[in-house]
Amino acid sequence: MLVRFTLENWMSFRAPVTFSMVASKERQHGARLPRVAKYQTRLLPIAAIYGGNASGKTNFFRALGFAKGFIIRGSLRDAQAERVRAAALRVAEQHASAFEKPAK
């Protein structure tokens, strides 16, 4: 389950950008939101990503796909090759790309 995903210096994203499925404190539709008792929080059941042309929607999904692949295959021998390919996608060469998926 994806609860929060943050990326920085990846393709068209220079500054940190966070995608969060954590619900706000609004109570109007609170009964419809699943509650995760272990973390004392409510999660959104659905989200939409929208924006103008060339605003970064596709690059966000590419970053999400890269992070997914790195999590699944990160400990395999090809992980070093994946790192080399990702280096070419940075916006600022002097700054490392960053992905964050909160620990459980």
Secondary structure by P-SEA (a helix, b strand, c coil): cccbbbbccccccccbbbbbcccccccccccccccccccccccccbbbbbbcccccaaaaaaaaaaaaaaaacccccaaaaaaaaaaaacccccbbbbbbbbcc
